Amino acid sequence: MRHTLPTTRAHPSLRYTLRVSLREFFFENFAADLEYHPRRAALYLVLAVAAAAFWFFSPAETKFTATPLVFALGALTLLTKGIFVLRRSSEGLGLYESDLAALSHPANRKQLPSLPALAAQILQDFGAGPLLLWPLLNVAKDIDQSWSDPPRLHVFAAGAVLFLLGWTIRRLTTAT
């Protein structure tokens, strides 16, 4: 009598659905709000400079501890997001001059989201820095051999907490 082991593989359509929803999750959280918005870009760039200043003006003995590194990596993501939000999108491609002028009319400009939603998005984007860029600490360790023990886990955990807190607040503010 031949015994066959039960297979634990998921049905192919389930794997496809999981991949699509995971892709949609990442798109929604990282790239869905990258449309051209100069006021929001200015806010992101100012906050990036402020976060980088926190790291830059930290005392030398604490500059490479977890908290200043979280601010440095968060500043990188805020700066990147500010640059992407500042660039013009393809909204005006293929339009006549009159349509393009109507698109840039003050009445048609995009408004900033509500303050809680904007704060949650900024917190989520700030937390994405340490969450996604913590491997840069390994590169920094390779460059500076005197840095023996970078706080990788602390930086990653702080980024994960900030990202999830921003994500949760964002979900709560858009659900109402």
Secondary structure, 3 states (H helix, E strand, C coil): CCCCCCCCCCCHHHHHHHHHHHHHHHHHHHHCCCCCCHHHHHHHHHHHHHHHHHHHCCCCCCCCCHHHHHHHHHHHHHHHHHHHHHCCCHHHCCCCHHHHHHHCCHHHCCCCCCHHHHHHHHHHHHHHHHHHHCCHHHHHHHHCCCCCCCCHHHHHHHHHHHHHHHHHHHHHHHHC
